[in-house]
Structure formats: structure tokens, C-alpha cells
Amino acid sequence: MEAFRAIVTRFPLRELDIRRCFNRDAQFRAICADYDEAVKALRRWQQAAKQGDREGSRKAADYERLVAELEAEALVHMNRP
């Protein structure tokens, strides 16, 4: 259920939609799990970047893109009839 919390934190006003999708759609659950992992990795790399790690800065940018892509994919699933 941890994966569920990360996407709800990002879209709190869509919690009911998220719950519905999470309960009925295995692909959406996979997106949520991937999103949770990507957000955690993003935070780690952002911390490394703050400490002056060039690799951290590059990886943080990569994970920012991945997080945005997963958010968009989650929204597509939530907006399906």
C-alpha cells in the first residue's frame, strides 16, 4: 500500500479516483509502484546533488523526467471512463 500513498500525496484531490483505479487495474498498481520507487530515488539523488555530486545532479534530472512521465501515465489511467 506504500505505492498508493506516493501517488495520493502528489494528487490528493484525486484520491477517490486513485483508490478505484488501484483496486481494479493491475497496470495502474504497477505504475504506482514504479512511481513510488522513482520518487524515492529522486529524493536520494537530489540529496547527493545538494552535496555537490555531479552524478547526483544528472541522475536527479533523469528521475525528475521519469516521475513526470509516470504522473502523466497515472493520470491517463485515472481519466479513463
RADAMO-V500303 format. One record per backbone hydrogen bond with DSSP energy under -1.0 kcal/mol. CO is the residue of the C=O (numbers start at 0). NH is the residue of the N-H. If there is no record, write none. Layout:
# RADAMO-V500303
co = <CO CO>
nh = <NH NH>
This chain:
# RADAMO-V500303
co = <0 1 2 3 4 5 6 10 11 13 14 15 16 17 18 19 20 24 25 26 27 28 29 30 31 32 33 34 35 36 37 38 39 40 41 42 43 44 45 47 48 52 53 54 55 56 57 58 59 60 61 62 63 64 65 66 67 68 69 70 71 72 73 74>
nh = <4 5 6 7 8 9 10 13 14 17 18 19 20 21 22 23 24 28 29 30 31 32 33 34 35 36 37 38 39 40 41 42 43 44 45 46 47 48 49 52 51 56 57 58 59 60 61 62 63 64 65 66 67 68 69 70 71 72 73 74 75 76 77 78>
